[in-house]
Structures are given as C-alpha cells and as structure tokens.
C-alpha cells in the first residue's frame, strides 16, 4: 500500500482549491464569450486605474495639502508676530488688518471688543486639511485657536486669540489651504476609461461576431439546413476553425452522397432478386410450402425497406416551413382506420421548418408503435418560439425507466417492447430519433397522463 506523503496531501489540497475556484467562476461569470471577454479587458483596467488613482491621489492630497496648510499657518503666525511687536492702538490694528488683506489676502478681521473663542466646532470624520492646519497653526502661532473647515462652503474659518479680548478671524478660501483640483484628474481618468471601454466593446464585438457566425452555421448544418453563404472571417484561429468546419461539412456531404448512391444500387439489386423470386413462386402450384415461401419473401422485402429507411435517414431532403397541424391530422386519420382511438390537440397556425417526409416518418413510427400496445393515443403539438414540441401519449403498458435508453438502440427488441415498427425489426424508435437528431433535436420518454408512455419530440425552430 502506497504511503501518503505530505506532498501528496498538499497537491490534493491545491487541486481541490483550484477546482473550487473554477467552479466559483463558472457559477458567477456570464455564460457568453463576449461578456467574459469584456470582463477580462475591463477588470484589469479598472483595478489598475483604481490602484494608480489611489496612490496618486493619496500622495497628491497629502503633499499639496501639507504644503498649502503650512504656508497659511506661517502667514497667520507672521501676522500674529507683527501684532505682538506693534503698538496696540486702534489705528495700528486697522493698518495691520488692511496690510494683511491687501498683501496676503487671508481675509483677516480683528475683533478687539473683548470677545472670546466660540465653543469647539464638530470635527469631520476624516479631513486631512483640518488635521494638518491645526497641527501647523499650533506649531507656528502658539496661540489658542478655533478652526472650522466645513461650516462655510468653500472657506476655512480660523480664529486665533492673539491677546486678552482680541480675536483675529481669518476667513480664507479653501483652495489656499488644500488641494482642490483633484476633480479634474478624476474627470480625465473616468473619461479616458470610457473611451478605452468603447474601443474595447467595438473591437471585441467584431472579434466575437465570426465565432457566433461559425456557431450558427454549425447549428444550421446540424439541423439539415443549407449554409452555402458561410465564409471564414476573423482572427487566424477563428478562420482555421471555420475552414475545418467547411472541410468537415464537405466530407460529411460526400459521405452521405456516397452512402445514398450505394444504398440506391443495393436496394435496386435486391429488389430485382426479390421480384424474380416472386415471379418464380407465382408459377408454382398453390400449396402450403409455396405460401410459406411467399410469406418469407414478403417479409424479406419489408425488412429490406425498413433497413434502407433507417440507413437513408432523411434521404437528403431539404428543410421547408411545414404545417405541422395538417401533417399530424393526416397521420391520425391513417392510424384511426386501424381501429385505434387516435386524437390530437394543436393551436392555430402551428408551422415549423422541418423536412416534411422525414418528419412525418418520425411521428408515424412513434404513433404506430403506440397503437400496437394501446387503445387510446393522443398527439399534441405546440411551438413556444424556441422549440417545436410534439408529444405522443397512450394508455399502454409503457416502458420501464431503466430500459428507456436501451430501446433507442438499433435492432434492440425487448419483451413487449415499444421500439418495434410494423415489421418487428427493432428500428422504430431508432429511425425516429435519427430523424429528430438530424433536425437538431431529440426524443425523450416519460410517463403519460393516460397511464402509459409519453414520447416527446423536441426540435429547435
């Protein structure tokens, strides 16, 4: 028994984490390639610009605001120092106020009427200006002060108690003490991001369109429709995939043509031999042995027709808009003549692009199988805009759940099976599913409300 090492456990843990991470992305990312490509382009750009903006803005605000706040605090300290050295007369105070406003433009107003500082104003939750200006005023002025950076829009209100009963009020613009042009940077950043996003959307749309055209062509070819106007476009990898699809399409078409020609020859030769058998048996006397041989020849001919129908599939038939309701009515009338109660439900103007003969063969096989084992058969059809749904319900014995996949296999005949066609070759459901899949759809089995089997044919429209 192999020993479990620490590296093995670590590797399994890494794989588990990688798997869970991928599953998380699959659940939360959009399904479309176009949207995922946009996320791949936009997410790194937004993340990078956010990091750069954060670093730049933090350094810009911090350095510029620090320099401006220090300059304003020094100007205020200079005015205070001048006041301390000058005569304390009314004329001197007026001269100091006029000189400070004219030369420094700091909005000084001196109140020497015995006023005091107001009570402390509420501090903002986070303000670099409030913190830096308070720090520098306290350092350079050395006087009691009161500061409000948010009370008056666009202004900083700073009051300093220069002397007993003397209050210097500085009402200066906000941009003198802090960086105020950051909105221009943000505007340019957002604008450039939008331009890059527009270019990415246009470019990615043009790159994704050839992939969508390739997917549409592949789906149309899988449904038996013509795709002659498809041309490789886009990047080299997409063109390579498109050319591989075209080569595959040509090989499939050539294979179908060769198979059809071979089947035509085989069927002609075998039918000729069977016809000779019938002619030779017609000249023999009518006795039990001859009648048995005639029955064997008839059964051989029916089996031959069934095998050729299975291999031929849709026989190269083209798709056309078909009245599904009228087609099902014809099937119901044909089956009702056999003594079975057959009814149908459908809305007005139920049409769909199908191969009429092949589609009729598909539904006929399913309904005929139902009439062999049931007394009541009901057909229903509806078109939900995306898919054409045709259901065949009956009150027969049904098919066990564990055997419902097996009955679609060619030549499989279960006891009391529902996959038998009229001649008992075990090809009824196989032929029906082959036709449905050639239309890009499928057939599923379930429980019927009538108590038997429900066969649901779903084709894309």
C-alpha positions as CSV (number, residue, x, y, z in Angstrom):
1,X,0.0,0.0,0.0
2,X,1.5,3.3,-1.0
3,X,2.3,5.8,1.7
4,X,0.5,9.1,1.8
5,X,3.1,11.8,1.9
6,X,2.8,15.4,2.9
7,X,3.4,16.5,-0.8
8,X,0.5,14.3,-1.9
9,X,-1.9,15.9,0.6
10,X,-0.7,19.3,-0.4
11,X,-1.1,18.6,-4.1
12,X,-4.7,17.3,-3.5
13,X,-5.5,20.4,-1.5
14,X,-4.2,22.6,-4.2
15,X,-6.2,20.7,-6.8
16,X,-9.3,21.0,-4.6
17,X,-8.8,24.7,-4.2
18,X,-8.2,25.2,-7.9
19,X,-11.3,23.1,-8.7
20,X,-13.5,25.1,-6.3
21,X,-12.1,28.4,-7.6
22,X,-13.0,27.4,-11.2
23,X,-16.5,26.3,-10.1
24,X,-17.0,29.6,-8.3
25,X,-16.0,31.5,-11.5
26,X,-18.3,29.3,-13.6
27,X,-21.2,30.0,-11.4
28,X,-20.8,33.7,-11.2
29,X,-19.3,34.7,-14.6
30,X,-21.6,35.3,-17.6
31,X,-22.0,32.4,-19.9
32,X,-21.4,34.4,-23.2
33,X,-17.8,34.7,-24.6
34,X,-18.5,38.3,-25.4
35,X,-19.3,39.3,-21.8
36,X,-16.5,37.2,-20.4
37,X,-14.0,38.9,-22.8
38,X,-15.3,42.3,-21.7
39,X,-14.7,41.4,-18.1
40,X,-11.2,40.2,-19.0
41,X,-10.4,43.6,-20.6
42,X,-12.3,45.8,-18.2
43,X,-11.5,44.3,-14.8
44,X,-7.7,44.7,-15.0
45,X,-8.1,48.2,-16.4
46,X,-10.4,49.3,-13.6
47,X,-8.2,47.6,-11.0
48,X,-5.0,49.2,-12.3
49,X,-6.6,52.7,-12.6
50,X,-8.1,52.4,-9.2
51,X,-4.7,51.5,-7.6
52,X,-2.9,54.2,-9.5
53,X,-5.6,56.8,-8.7
54,X,-5.5,55.8,-5.0
55,X,-1.7,56.1,-4.8
56,X,-1.5,59.3,-6.8
57,X,-4.4,60.9,-5.0
58,X,-3.1,60.0,-1.6
59,X,0.3,61.4,-2.4
60,X,-1.1,64.4,-4.2
61,X,-3.5,65.3,-1.4
62,X,-1.0,64.7,1.3
63,X,1.9,66.6,-0.2
64,X,0.0,69.5,-1.7
65,X,-2.3,69.9,1.3
66,X,0.6,69.8,3.7
67,X,2.5,72.5,1.8
68,X,-0.6,74.8,1.5
69,X,-1.6,74.3,5.1
70,X,2.0,75.1,6.2
71,X,2.1,78.3,4.1
72,X,-1.3,79.5,5.5
73,X,-0.2,78.7,9.1
74,X,3.1,80.7,8.6
75,X,1.2,83.7,7.2
76,X,-1.1,83.7,10.2
77,X,1.9,83.3,12.6
78,X,3.6,86.2,10.8
79,X,0.5,88.4,11.3
80,X,0.4,87.4,15.0
81,X,4.1,88.2,15.4
82,X,3.6,91.6,13.8
83,X,0.7,92.3,16.2
84,X,2.9,91.4,19.2
85,X,5.6,93.9,18.2
86,X,3.4,96.9,17.3
87,X,1.5,99.4,19.4
88,X,-1.9,98.2,20.5
89,X,-3.9,101.2,19.2
90,X,-7.0,101.2,17.1
91,X,-5.1,102.9,14.2
92,X,-2.4,100.2,14.3
93,X,-4.9,97.4,14.3
94,X,-6.7,98.9,11.3
95,X,-3.4,99.3,9.5
96,X,-2.4,95.7,10.2
97,X,-5.8,94.4,9.1
98,X,-5.6,96.3,5.8
99,X,-2.0,95.3,5.1
100,X,-2.7,91.5,5.8
101,X,-5.8,91.6,3.5
102,X,-4.0,93.5,0.8
103,X,-0.6,91.8,0.7
104,X,-1.5,88.3,2.0
105,X,-5.3,88.0,1.0
106,X,-6.1,85.9,4.0
107,X,-9.4,87.5,4.9
108,X,-8.4,89.0,8.3
109,X,-10.8,90.7,10.6
110,X,-9.7,91.9,14.0
111,X,-12.2,92.0,16.9
112,X,-10.8,93.9,19.9
113,X,-14.1,94.3,21.7
114,X,-13.3,91.7,24.4
115,X,-14.7,88.7,22.5
116,X,-13.8,85.1,23.1
117,X,-13.3,82.0,21.0
118,X,-16.5,80.1,20.2
119,X,-17.1,76.6,21.6
120,X,-15.2,73.8,19.7
121,X,-16.8,73.0,16.3
122,X,-17.6,69.4,15.4
123,X,-14.7,67.8,13.7
124,X,-15.2,65.9,10.4
125,X,-14.8,62.1,10.4
126,X,-11.8,62.3,8.2
127,X,-10.2,65.6,7.0
128,X,-6.6,65.9,6.0
129,X,-6.9,69.7,5.9
130,X,-8.4,70.0,9.4
131,X,-5.7,67.8,10.9
132,X,-2.7,69.4,9.0
133,X,-3.9,73.0,9.5
134,X,-4.5,72.5,13.2
135,X,-1.0,71.0,13.6
136,X,0.8,73.8,11.8
137,X,-1.2,76.7,13.4
138,X,-0.5,75.2,16.8
139,X,3.2,74.9,15.9
140,X,3.8,78.3,14.3
141,X,1.3,80.6,16.0
142,X,1.4,79.2,19.5
143,X,-1.9,80.8,20.5
144,X,-5.3,79.4,21.3
145,X,-7.4,79.0,18.2
146,X,-10.7,77.7,16.8
147,X,-11.0,76.1,13.4
148,X,-13.9,75.2,11.2
149,X,-13.2,73.7,7.7
150,X,-16.7,72.6,6.8
151,X,-19.1,75.2,8.2
152,X,-18.8,77.7,5.3
153,X,-18.8,76.2,1.9
154,X,-15.5,77.0,0.0
155,X,-13.9,78.8,3.0
156,X,-11.8,78.0,6.0
157,X,-12.8,79.8,9.2
158,X,-9.9,80.2,11.6
159,X,-10.0,82.3,14.8
160,X,-6.9,83.0,16.9
161,X,-6.9,84.6,20.3
162,X,-4.0,87.0,19.8
163,X,-4.4,88.8,23.2
164,X,-6.8,89.1,26.1
165,X,-10.1,90.2,24.4
166,X,-8.5,90.4,20.9
167,X,-9.7,87.8,18.3
168,X,-8.1,87.5,14.9
169,X,-10.6,85.9,12.5
170,X,-9.1,84.5,9.2
171,X,-11.7,83.7,6.6
172,X,-9.7,82.4,3.6
173,X,-10.6,80.4,0.6
174,X,-10.5,76.6,0.8
175,X,-8.2,76.2,-2.2
176,X,-5.5,78.3,-0.4
177,X,-5.1,75.7,2.3
178,X,-5.8,72.4,0.5
179,X,-5.6,70.7,-2.9
180,X,-8.8,71.4,-4.8
181,X,-8.2,70.5,-8.5
182,X,-8.4,66.7,-8.0
183,X,-11.8,66.6,-9.7
184,X,-10.1,67.4,-13.0
185,X,-7.8,64.4,-12.6
186,X,-10.7,62.2,-11.8
187,X,-12.7,63.6,-14.7
188,X,-9.8,62.8,-17.1
189,X,-9.3,59.3,-15.6
190,X,-13.0,58.5,-16.0
191,X,-13.2,60.0,-19.5
192,X,-10.2,58.1,-20.7
193,X,-11.6,54.9,-19.2
194,X,-14.9,55.4,-21.0
195,X,-13.0,55.9,-24.3
196,X,-11.0,52.8,-23.8
197,X,-14.1,50.9,-22.9
198,X,-15.9,52.0,-26.0
199,X,-12.9,50.9,-28.2
200,X,-12.8,47.6,-26.4
201,X,-16.5,47.0,-26.9
202,X,-16.3,47.8,-30.6
203,X,-13.2,45.7,-31.1
204,X,-14.5,42.7,-29.1
205,X,-17.8,42.8,-30.9
206,X,-16.1,42.5,-34.3
207,X,-13.9,39.7,-32.9
208,X,-16.8,37.7,-31.4
209,X,-19.1,38.0,-34.5
210,X,-17.2,35.4,-36.6
211,X,-17.4,33.0,-33.7
212,X,-21.2,33.5,-33.5
213,X,-21.5,33.1,-37.3
214,X,-19.5,29.8,-37.1
215,X,-21.7,28.5,-34.3
216,X,-24.8,29.5,-36.2
217,X,-23.5,27.7,-39.3
218,X,-22.7,24.6,-37.4
219,X,-26.1,24.6,-35.8
220,X,-27.9,25.1,-39.1
221,X,-25.9,22.3,-40.7
222,X,-26.7,20.0,-37.8
223,X,-30.4,20.8,-38.4
224,X,-30.1,19.9,-42.1
225,X,-30.3,23.4,-43.4
226,X,-28.1,24.9,-46.2
227,X,-25.1,27.0,-45.1
228,X,-23.6,27.8,-48.6
229,X,-23.1,31.5,-47.8
230,X,-20.8,30.9,-44.8
231,X,-17.3,32.3,-45.3
232,X,-14.3,32.2,-42.8
233,X,-13.7,35.5,-41.1
234,X,-12.0,37.0,-38.1
235,X,-8.7,36.1,-36.5
236,X,-6.4,33.4,-37.8
237,X,-7.5,30.9,-35.2
238,X,-11.2,31.5,-35.9
239,X,-10.6,31.2,-39.7
240,X,-8.8,27.9,-39.1
241,X,-11.8,26.6,-37.1
242,X,-14.2,27.8,-39.8
243,X,-12.1,26.2,-42.6
244,X,-12.0,23.0,-40.5
245,X,-15.8,23.1,-40.2
246,X,-16.2,23.7,-44.0
247,X,-13.9,20.7,-44.7
248,X,-15.8,18.6,-42.3
249,X,-19.1,19.6,-43.9
250,X,-17.8,18.7,-47.3
251,X,-16.6,15.3,-46.1
252,X,-20.0,14.6,-44.4
253,X,-21.9,15.6,-47.5
254,X,-19.7,13.5,-49.7
255,X,-20.1,10.5,-47.4
256,X,-23.9,11.0,-47.4
257,X,-23.9,11.2,-51.2
258,X,-21.8,8.0,-51.5
259,X,-23.9,6.2,-49.0
260,X,-27.1,7.2,-50.7
261,X,-25.8,6.1,-54.1
262,X,-24.6,2.8,-52.6
263,X,-28.0,2.2,-51.0
264,X,-29.8,3.0,-54.2
265,X,-27.7,0.4,-56.0
266,X,-28.1,-2.2,-53.3
267,X,-31.8,-1.7,-53.0
268,X,-32.3,-1.9,-56.8
269,X,-30.3,-5.1,-57.0
270,X,-32.0,-6.8,-54.0
271,X,-35.4,-5.7,-55.2
272,X,-34.7,-7.2,-58.6
273,X,-33.8,-10.5,-57.0
274,X,-36.9,-10.4,-54.8
275,X,-39.0,-9.6,-57.8
276,X,-37.6,-12.7,-59.6
277,X,-38.4,-14.8,-56.5
278,X,-42.0,-13.6,-56.6
279,X,-42.3,-14.3,-60.3
280,X,-40.9,-17.8,-59.9
281,X,-43.2,-18.5,-56.9
282,X,-46.1,-17.3,-58.9
283,X,-45.7,-20.2,-61.4
284,X,-45.5,-22.8,-58.7
285,X,-48.7,-24.6,-57.5
286,X,-50.5,-23.1,-54.6
287,X,-49.7,-25.4,-51.7
288,X,-48.7,-24.7,-48.0
289,X,-44.9,-24.8,-48.8
290,X,-45.2,-22.2,-51.6
291,X,-47.4,-20.0,-49.5
292,X,-44.8,-20.1,-46.7
293,X,-42.1,-19.1,-49.2
294,X,-44.2,-16.2,-50.5
295,X,-44.6,-15.0,-46.9
296,X,-40.9,-15.2,-46.3
297,X,-40.2,-13.2,-49.5
298,X,-42.7,-10.6,-48.4
299,X,-41.1,-10.3,-45.0
300,X,-37.7,-10.0,-46.6
301,X,-38.9,-7.2,-48.7
302,X,-40.5,-5.4,-45.8
303,X,-37.3,-5.8,-43.7
304,X,-35.2,-4.6,-46.6
305,X,-37.3,-1.4,-46.9
306,X,-37.0,-0.9,-43.1
307,X,-33.2,-1.2,-43.2
308,X,-32.8,1.1,-46.1
309,X,-35.1,3.6,-44.5
310,X,-33.0,3.5,-41.3
311,X,-29.7,4.0,-43.1
312,X,-31.1,6.5,-45.6
313,X,-32.3,8.8,-42.7
314,X,-33.8,12.0,-44.2
315,X,-32.7,11.0,-47.7
316,X,-31.1,14.4,-48.5
317,X,-34.5,16.2,-48.1
318,X,-34.4,19.9,-47.7
319,X,-36.0,21.9,-44.8
320,X,-39.1,23.9,-45.5
321,X,-41.8,25.6,-43.5
322,X,-44.4,22.9,-42.9
323,X,-48.0,23.0,-41.5
324,X,-47.4,20.6,-38.5
325,X,-51.1,20.5,-37.6
326,X,-52.1,19.3,-41.1
327,X,-49.3,16.8,-41.1
328,X,-50.4,15.3,-37.8
329,X,-54.0,15.2,-38.8
330,X,-53.1,13.1,-41.8
331,X,-51.2,10.7,-39.5
332,X,-54.2,10.5,-37.1
333,X,-56.6,9.7,-40.0
334,X,-54.3,7.0,-41.3
335,X,-53.9,5.4,-37.8
336,X,-57.6,5.7,-36.9
337,X,-58.6,3.5,-39.8
338,X,-56.8,0.7,-38.0
339,X,-59.4,0.7,-35.2
340,X,-57.4,2.6,-32.6
341,X,-58.8,5.8,-30.9
342,X,-56.4,8.5,-32.0
343,X,-56.9,12.2,-31.2
344,X,-54.8,15.3,-31.3
345,X,-54.5,18.8,-29.9
346,X,-52.8,21.8,-31.5
347,X,-53.2,25.5,-31.7
348,X,-53.8,27.6,-34.8
349,X,-51.0,28.1,-37.4
350,X,-48.5,25.7,-35.9
351,X,-45.7,25.8,-38.5
352,X,-42.1,24.9,-38.3
353,X,-39.0,24.5,-40.6
354,X,-38.7,20.7,-40.9
355,X,-38.1,18.0,-43.6
356,X,-41.7,17.1,-44.2
357,X,-41.4,13.5,-45.4
358,X,-38.7,12.6,-42.8
359,X,-40.6,14.3,-40.0
360,X,-43.9,12.5,-41.0
361,X,-42.0,9.2,-40.9
362,X,-40.7,10.0,-37.4
363,X,-44.1,10.8,-36.0
364,X,-45.7,7.9,-37.8
365,X,-43.3,5.4,-36.3
366,X,-43.9,6.8,-32.8
367,X,-47.7,6.8,-33.2
368,X,-47.8,3.4,-34.9
369,X,-45.8,1.9,-32.0
370,X,-48.2,3.4,-29.6
371,X,-51.2,1.9,-31.4
372,X,-49.7,-1.6,-31.3
373,X,-49.8,-1.6,-27.5
374,X,-52.6,0.9,-26.6
375,X,-56.3,1.5,-27.2
376,X,-56.1,5.3,-26.8
377,X,-53.4,7.5,-28.4
378,X,-53.3,11.3,-28.1
379,X,-51.0,13.6,-30.2
380,X,-50.3,17.2,-29.2
381,X,-48.1,19.9,-30.7
382,X,-47.1,23.3,-29.6
383,X,-44.5,25.9,-30.6
384,X,-43.0,28.0,-27.8
385,X,-41.0,30.2,-30.1
386,X,-37.7,28.3,-29.5
387,X,-38.7,24.7,-29.8
388,X,-41.4,22.6,-31.5
389,X,-42.8,20.1,-29.1
390,X,-44.8,17.0,-30.3
391,X,-46.0,14.6,-27.7
392,X,-47.5,11.1,-28.2
393,X,-49.4,9.8,-25.2
394,X,-51.0,6.4,-24.8
395,X,-52.6,4.2,-22.2
396,X,-50.5,1.1,-22.9
397,X,-48.1,-0.8,-20.6
398,X,-45.2,1.7,-21.1
399,X,-41.5,1.0,-20.8
400,X,-39.6,0.6,-17.5
401,X,-37.4,3.6,-16.7
402,X,-34.2,1.6,-16.6
403,X,-34.8,0.4,-20.2
404,X,-35.8,3.7,-21.8
405,X,-32.3,4.5,-23.1
406,X,-31.8,1.0,-24.4
407,X,-34.9,0.9,-26.7
408,X,-33.4,3.7,-28.9
409,X,-30.5,1.4,-30.0
410,X,-31.0,-0.1,-33.4
411,X,-32.2,-3.8,-33.7
412,X,-32.9,-3.9,-29.9
413,X,-36.2,-5.7,-29.2
414,X,-37.3,-6.0,-25.6
415,X,-40.1,-8.2,-24.4
416,X,-43.3,-6.3,-25.1
417,X,-41.0,-3.6,-26.3
418,X,-42.2,-0.3,-27.7
419,X,-39.4,0.1,-30.2
420,X,-40.8,-2.3,-32.7
421,X,-42.1,-1.0,-36.0
422,X,-44.7,-2.7,-38.2
423,X,-42.4,-5.5,-39.3
424,X,-40.7,-6.1,-36.0
425,X,-37.1,-5.2,-36.9
426,X,-36.5,-3.1,-33.7
427,X,-35.9,0.0,-35.7
428,X,-39.0,2.1,-35.0
429,X,-37.6,4.4,-32.3
430,X,-34.1,4.3,-33.7
431,X,-35.3,5.7,-37.0
432,X,-37.5,8.3,-35.2
433,X,-34.6,9.5,-33.0
434,X,-32.2,9.6,-36.0
435,X,-34.6,11.9,-37.9
436,X,-35.2,14.1,-34.8
437,X,-31.4,14.4,-34.3
438,X,-30.9,15.3,-37.9
439,X,-33.2,18.3,-37.2
440,X,-31.0,19.3,-34.3
441,X,-33.5,18.0,-31.7
442,X,-34.1,14.8,-29.7
443,X,-36.7,12.4,-28.4
444,X,-37.3,11.7,-24.7
445,X,-39.5,9.1,-23.0
446,X,-41.6,9.7,-19.9
447,X,-44.8,8.8,-18.1
448,X,-48.1,9.7,-19.8
449,X,-51.1,11.3,-18.1
450,X,-53.1,8.5,-19.8
451,X,-51.3,5.9,-17.7
452,X,-48.9,4.6,-20.4
453,X,-45.9,6.1,-22.2
454,X,-45.2,9.7,-23.3
455,X,-42.9,10.3,-26.2
456,X,-41.7,13.9,-26.5
457,X,-40.1,15.1,-29.7
458,X,-38.4,18.5,-29.3
459,X,-37.0,20.3,-32.4
460,X,-35.4,23.8,-32.4
461,X,-37.2,26.3,-34.6
